[in-house]
């Protein structure tokens, strides 16, 4: 569903008032805001509005949902702009009693069944990207709302699948976003794959040019996110002794978070190949760091009485 917020300060305020809806409650969930001098004004103005709906099922087992928030995209310069700075491209409802952006994914209400059926989820960055991929038949696609990926998002989607494909733009911002997301997946013991689009492309523009099949081909060829980060960092920094040392140092925190020994061996081999190093040099280094961390986490057993008090 799509909507439109009028270019008025009080369009929604007047409508809610006519329906006897308490404006203080409307402000609490973020569709209107309080004025400093008293009264209320519309939060969304001159924007395309995307309802945010959480997934659920009715008594007949059919997929349905409940509206909990809104996301509004700019639709030209609003006359009702406050004039201090250009309006943000996306404006999202604030967290409320019924909505928490770090635990909600846009499009999941219609993607849930496709995620289960395909046993993987495609993560993109924007609402329009979700819509474009759904129109192209890639219906297991969702996006976070106005925030970077969080552990709450991974935990939520983990109810439907353990397989993730994350999609990033090919610019520097996309590369940084990919690196920021890796620790979240490692902490959840999830091995995501990554699709990095050509420079200047996003999922919407890529599918317009290459169609759904072109995008599916990118998914099929996708490497794991950690492997891609190793390749990307080695290509950019891994030249000369100083560069290779820097790559290893910057990747150490990621290796420390890898729990599976098979993954550790595969990633170590990948890094050794990209830096033209002996694998035997890297494995003891990362294994030693892991052992130190594990030993640091060992605590002496608490006294029984103390433990009981703490439990209480």
Residue, then its C-alpha position, 0 to 999 in steps of 0.5 A: x500500500x502507498x499513501x500521500x501526505x498533503x502539503x498542509x500543516x494541519x490536514x491530518x490534525x483536522x481529520x483526527x479531530x473530526x474523528x474524535x481521536x485524542x491528539x496527544x495519543x496521535x503525538x505519542x505514536x508520531x503522526x502529529x507533533x506538539x507545537x511549542x506555543x500549543x496545539x499540534x501540526x502534521x509530522x508528514x507533509x508532502x510525502x509519499x507514505x509507506x505504511x509499516x505493517x508487522x506480519x501476522x496471521x488470521x484465524x484462517x492461517x492467512x498472512x496479514x498484519x497490523x499497521x504500527x508506523x509510517x515511512x514518508x519519502x520526499x515528493x518535491x520541496x514542500x511549501x510547509x517546510x520549516x526552512x532551516x534545511x532541506x527535508x530528509x529524503x526519508x522521514x520515519x515514525x519515532x519509536x513508540x509503544x507499538x513500534x521499535x525501528x530496531x526490531x521492525x523490517x519494512x515489507x516483512x508482512x508480505x515477504x514472510x511466506x516467500x522468505x520461508x519458502x525460499x529459505x533466505x532473505x534479501x536485505x536492501x536499504x530502501x522502501x522503493x528497493x523493496x517494492x521494485x524487487x517484489x515487482x520483479x518477483x523477488x518477494x523475499x526482500x525486506x529493508x530496515x527503517x531509517x536505521x542501520x542493520x541491528x542485532x534485533x533485525x537479525x534476530x527477527x528475521x532469524x525466526x524465518x530463515x538462517x540464510x541472509x543476502x545483504x545488498x549494498x551500493x557499490x560506492x564508499x558508503x555502501x562498503x562502509x555499511x557492509x563492514x559495519x554489518x559484519x560484526x552483527x552477523x558474526x555475533x549471531x553466528x550467521x554467515x551472510x552472503x553479499x551482493x555489491x552493485x555496480x557504482x552508481x546503481x541501487x536495486x531499483x535502478x539495477x532491476x530497471x536495466x537488467x530485470x529480475x533475472x539479472x538480479x537473481x544472477x547476482x545473488x547466485x554468484x554472491x560470496x560470503x560477506x566476510x570473504x568479500x570484506x577480505x577481498x576488498x580490503x586486501x585489494x585496497x590496502x594489501x600492497x607491501x609489508x606495511x599494507x599487509x600488516x595493516x590488513x591483518x590488524x584491521x581484520x583481527x576483530x572480525x576473526x576474533x568473533x568467528x566461532x566455527x573452526x571450519x569458517x575460521x580455517x576457510x577465512x584464514x586461507x582466503x586472507x593468506x591467498x589474497x596477501x600471498x602469505x603462508x596460512x601457517x602464519x595467520x592461524x596461530x595469530x588468530x587462534x591465540x587471540x581467540x584463546x586469550x579472549x576465552x580465558x579472559x571470559x572465565x570467571x571463578x565460581x560464585x559463592x552459593x549464598x552470593x549466587x542466590x542473592x544475585x538471582x533474587 
